[in-house]
Amino acid sequence: MKRDNAWLSYNEQEKKKVMDLSKEYINFISDCKTERECVAEAVIQAKEAGYRDMNEYIEGKKTIQAGDKLYAVNMDKTIALFHIGTKDIEQGMNILGAHIDSPRLDLKQNPLYEEGEQALLETHYYGGIKKYQWVTLPLAIHGVVVKKDGTKINVSIGEKEGEPVFCITDLLVHLAKKQLDKKGTELVEGEDLNVLVGSMPVNTEEKQAIKENVLTLIKEQYGFEEEDFLSAELEVVPAGRARDCGIDKSMVIGYGQDDRVCAFTSLKAMLQTETKEKTSVCLLVDKEEIGSVGATGMQSRFFENTVAELIALQGEYSELKLKRALKNSHMLSSDVSAAFDPNYAAVMEKKNSAYLGKGIVLNKYTGARGKSGCNDANPEYIASLRNIFDKEKVSFQTAELGKVDQGGGGTIAYILAEYNMQVIDCGVAVLNMHAPWEVTSKADIYETYKGYQAFLNHNV
């Protein structure tokens, strides 16, 4: 089945919309490189669009009405936005769900040490990465440090003009014979991903004079001490802004596009949606890259509990009503798919691959090999989405994640499907997925935004 390239359908006016949206997107992923930064930006945009903190309703014992816009934040790393519909929430919700965590390096709790006239920070990688891709790159440090008295210090080093960046060193090729004989998984070991942060001693009398100088600068410039690393959450990410990619500027190259490209388009579609019959929801969650575990992952009870609070604010809470609200919902698990790469065509099946520029991608199932761990969407649901996308002139394609026996992957889809709701994976095709710099098509970003809008605007 032939799917046309979306660029061929655009007139000059629509092409301008594509490019304008990509500028917003580039700013978003350049400024939001951690979950906390994404949630903080989402709150800012939500307030500008008229959303109010759900706690205001709970504490004020206010009843929600059709048209109300609310948001709830969980531990600064997950956010759920609700635009209340005219129908009872028991009739179900239309949900866009994306994750805002990305593969990275986390600083260990006791990270700083000195060796060989250098100060370094030890890391523990997060999510599925090719470790060798992270050496010799300019790196930045983002996150939060919480002192014993509860003072919270937001940290971002390596992004602004004039700020230093960091790096992980690699062995020079002249001495790398044994290293290059290793398997790719062993070229760089996890314990060797140590970030270089200094080489200047504070004075010659100190035993660890370079480490002491680094600690002095941290205290002077950022206001915390070595002990405060114990209660810090600091992430090492590629430094620098996302950029246009290609001589035609048709693509975006940047860090964390899995899955912030779907988070951005979901959030934008949500904030521009008018009051509909069904309640619209945008859910941005943490921890997908490590199995959606923990209090801020999709497997927590945050979303279920928040929907329960919504029902209580309508004045008629019951467990049965909560279960019906979840069961009757429809969801797009807004997550990326692997784009066909002609350099590695052997692992792809051409007829069932996603291509740059051919629009939003529907993945009926993901999982590994024999569909292990996947959500498998029902054909009735897919048919309804096809109908919506065709009506709204949304370019879409279908795909699998490579050849059957090559591997696979998962999303948050199966977790929401446990509520017995209809769920399908639906997002943007990405090249270089999980690498420090990923590539997407601006046309696909635009079509995904249109597709999410269309989904929220129709009763599925």
HUKA-V721480 format. One line per field, one symbol per residue. burial: I if it has 9 or more other C-alpha atoms within 8 Angstrom, else O. Layout:
burial=???
//
This chain:
burial=OOOOIIOOOIOOOOIOOIIOIIOOIIIIIIOIIIIIIIIIIIIOOIIOOOIIIIOOIIOOOOOIOIIIIIIIIIOIIIIIIIIIIIIOIIIIIIIIIIIIIIIIIIIIOOIIIIOOOIIIIIIIIIIOIIIOOIIOOIIIIIIIIIIOOOOOIOIIIIIOOOOOIIIIOOOOOOOIOOOOOOOOOOIIIOOOIIIIIIOOIIOOOOOOIIIIIIIOIIIOOIOIIOOIIOIIIIIIIIIOIIOIIOOOOIIIIIIIIIIIIIIIIIIIIIOOIOIIOIIIIIIIIIIIIOOIIOOIIIIIOIIOOIIIOIIIIIOOIOOOIIIIIIIIIIIIIIIIIIIIOOOOIOOIIOOOIIOIIIIIIIIIIIIIIOIOIIIOIOOOIIOIIOOIIIOOOIIIIIIIIIIIOOIIOIIIIIIIIOIIIIIIIIIIIIIOIIIIIIIIIIIIIIIIIIIIIIIIIOOO
//
